[in-house]
Amino acid sequence: MIHGTDYGIAYEGGIDFRDDARQVSLGRFGFRVGERFVYEYDFYAAWSHDVRVEAIVAADGRAYPRCTGGRRAGPPEGCGGPWAFMEACQGRLPALVRAAQVIGALLEDPDGRLSDHRDGLAELAELRPWLTPQPERLDRRAVNRRLNQLGGKRA
């Protein structure tokens, strides 16, 4: 909710919204530095983000919005919500063990043809977010790259 109005993306059988959030620019709200709002990323998984306006700058050719900082790494997409993510982080050992098993199977292939192991490679790709060396560290540059991919526009 921003200034008394809910914004979101309506889905059949779900909540209906007056405006499509994909068409609403944050600039239209007239935020002041220090103002905050809550962004609920996944209503069903209860992912909530407290967003605070740090600065309002003149267009300078950079893509906006832009992340200037934060705490902790973001969770992998589709991990099941905050409680599932915290549980998985505390039990990262199973992901490490499974990754080692998959890598071992790939290394034992006598022909060494990775194309024959699409399932194992796909599983490793799924495990990768759980194997990051610093899950507590926010990668601001990666967040900004993702914001740009999601539709950040050049001023």
N, C-alpha and C positions, 0 to 999 in steps of 0.2 A: 504494500500500500504506500503510495506516495501522495502527499497532500490530500489525503482522504479518499483517493481513488485506487481501486485494485487494477493492476495491469497483468496481463498474462496471455497465453496462447490457448484458445479454447479447443477442446477435443470433444468429439461426439460422446455423449453420456457424462461429460465432465462439467466443470464450472464454465459459465459464459462470461465474457469480458466485454466491456464497452469498446475498448480499443485493442487492436492487435499489437502486442508488445514488440513485435519485430519491426513495426512501423513507427514506434515512438522514440524520439531522440531524447537523450538525457538533458540536452541543452534547453528543451522546452519547459523544464520545470523551474528554471531560475534559481537553482541552488546557490547557496552562499557557502563560502569556505567554512568547514566545520560541521555542516549539516550532514545528517546520516539518514539512511533508509535501509530496510531489510530486503534483501533479494533472496527469494526462495527458489532455489535452482530446480529441485525435484520435489514437488508437493507430496508425493506418496512416500518418498524415502526421507523426507524432513531435512533436506540439506538447506540450511539457512546461512546467509552471508551478511554480515554487518558491513555496509559500504559507507565510507566517510569521504566527503569531498575534501581533498587536501589542497587543491589549488585550482584556480580558473585562469587559463592562459589564453593568449591570443593565438589564433591559428598560425602554425609555423611550418606547415608541410608534413608534420608527423601524423601518424594514424591515431585516432581516438575511438573509444576510450583507451586509457593506458594504465597499467598497474605500476604504482610507484613503490610498493612494498607490501609486506604482510608477514604472517607467522605460519610456519609449517608448510610442508608440501601439500599439494592438492591430492585428493584421492583418485584412484583410477576410475575411469568412466564405468558406470554400471556395477559398482561394487556392493550395492545394497543398502546404502544409507550410512549415517554416522556410526551407529552401533556396530553394524557389520564391519565397517572399515576399521574401527578401533580394535575389534576382536581379531581381525585378520592381521593388523599390525603387531599385536601382542603375540600372535602365533605365526610369525613369518617363517619359522623353521620348516613347517611342512612344504611351503613353496620352494624353499632352498633345496630341500631333499628331492622334491619332484623334478626340479630343474636339473639337478645332478643326475637323476635317473635318465631323463630324456637326453641330456648331453652324452651320457655314457652309451646309450643305445646308438646315437648318431656316430660316435667315435668307433664303435665296434663294427660298423658296416664295412665289410671287406672290399666293396667296390668304391666306397667313399662318394657316392652320388647323392647329394643332398636333395635332388629333385624327387628321389624315391621316398623321401621322409617328410612330405608336406604336413602330415598330421602332427608329427613331433615338432616341426618348426612352428606351426600355428600355435601349439600348446606353449612353446617357449615365448612366443610373442605375447600370449595372454599372461604369462607369469612375469614378464619383464617389469611391469610397474611395481610388483611386490619385491623385486630384487634390487631396487635402487640403493646405492651406497649411503645416501643421506636423506631418508624419508622425512626428517624433521626440517629440512632446508627448503625454503621457497625459492624456486627458480624464476625470478621476475622476468627475465628475457624470454623464457619458454611461455610464460603466461601471456606476454605481449604478442609473441608470434601466433599463439592460438587466438587471441582476440582479433588479430588482423585476419586470420583465416575465416573467422566467424562473421566477418563483415565490417571490420574497421575500415574507415574511409579516410582518404587523404584530405586534409583541409584545403 
